């Protein structure tokens, strides 16, 4: 599939449920992986070598335009980080 037809996806939380969700979208353009657990991050990075790796989810949105953000297993409410980035994308 042409990269222009793929979604740019960032996955936050790449172990457990996040790893399962990552596997289900692996045909898309995985641009960023984020996990505080280095083992989970390394395992996901081995499967998605072109994706940048982060341990701080806030850094992901400073670097990439992301169509979809899968956050799995986080106890952080979405409103903590989503609204500022929605405003950033509002001209798209």
Secondary structure, DSSP 4 states (H G I P E B T S, - for coil): --GGGS-EEEEE--STHHHHHHHHTTTSEEEEEE-SSHHHHHHHHHH-TTSEEESSHHHHHHH---SEEEE-S--S-GGGTHHHHHHHHTT-
